[in-house]
Amino acid sequence: MRNYFSRPYGIYVIAVWALVLGLQNIARLIYTLTVSTGVQPAGLYAYQWASVAFSVAFLGATVGLWQRKNWGRWLFLGIVPIFFVVATIGVFSANPADISTAARWGLTARYAASIALPWVYLNLTFVKNAFIPPKDFFTDD
């Protein structure tokens, strides 16, 4: 039996963060489905499909990270930059009356930091090694 709470613990923090991001996108999808009435613009449909894709990707990454599967690590590393780009586009495409320029750049900086920290951590050698199965996992049958 594998001890899931052995080091490095940061993997589990990032897995919980991926879970939160996945659930956040589900909440956004539900919100857009409940508040929209009548004919929806094509942009809203694209937003809803992106929410579904991000939800599935982040929830999948959560499972992979929690079980220390390398595919989960790669899925997280692949989806996070895409999520950052989409979030940044959302920040800068908002109505100028709703958010100031300084606030836009502040949000972008926070998004960048929240992307860079797990990206760097998951690429540290000792963390990458945690995703490699133990030698006794492979058998010569």
Secondary structure, DSSP 4 states (H G I P E B T S, - for coil): ---TTSSPTHHHHHHHHHHHHHHHHHHHHHHHHHH--SSPPHHHHHHHHHHHHHHHHHHHHHHHHHTT-HHHHHHHHHHHHHHHHHHHHHHHHS-TTTS-HHHHHHHHHHHHHHHHHHHHHHTSHHHHHTTSPPGGGS---
